[in-house]
Amino acid sequence: MFADKVRSFAGTQWLMLFGAILLAWILLYAMAIPADMREGSRVFGADFWEALCTVTPDLAGMLRVTAMWLLMSVAMMLPTVLPAFGAYDDLALSVETDLSRFAAGFLTVWAGFSVFAAALQMALFRFDLVSAFGDSRSAALTVALLGIAGLYQFSALKDACLSKCRAPVTFIIQHWEDG
């Protein structure tokens, strides 16, 4: 009886995770539709999407950029952790676990990253190094970002991160604490 309740609750959590991923992708797609194609839009109205996709150098612009980064984190990073969530969820059959707390921790980290990325993007926007859409207006910035990405690809940090991601059960067992 307890195992059935655990599976039912876990099933609901999985549906919520997949629903969040799907909703994030739908909203990102809607944000990418050109303004002239949004005219007369029935979904929230064209003005809503124009306001959401317009970066301005103020608090409202910062909130919009943060929301965009949060959506991208949910759409792109949440699917990458599903194997780890699955491994953690399998533990629910033998011990009491809470997938929602595990997912909340993961999303909290990415929410923090989203705030940092939005602040960085806003700073670069204010210095006219990126456009309102986030594309680089500086060759030096582009070269620096590509160089940093290239260095990371060959770093020990990337290897260490991938080793943990590719074997989530081992990582979870190594760091498991009751309660």
Number of C-alpha atoms within 10 A of each C-alpha: 5 8 11 10 10 17 15 12 14 19 13 12 16 18 11 13 18 16 12 16 20 14 15 20 17 14 15 16 10 14 17 12 13 11 13 8 9 19 13 11 12 8 10 9 12 17 14 12 21 16 13 17 20 14 20 17 12 10 10 14 19 19 17 18 27 23 17 20 21 23 22 19 19 22 21 14 16 19 14 12 14 15 15 20 21 14 15 19 23 16 17 16 14 9 11 12 18 16 20 17 10 15 17 12 12 15 17 12 10 19 20 13 16 21 18 14 16 22 16 12 22 26 15 18 21 15 10 13 20 19 17 20 12 14 12 17 14 13 10 11 14 15 11 12 13 12 12 11 12 11 12 13 12 10 11 11 11 12 13 10 10 11 13 14 16 12 13 18 18 14 14 15 11 9 7 9 7 6 6
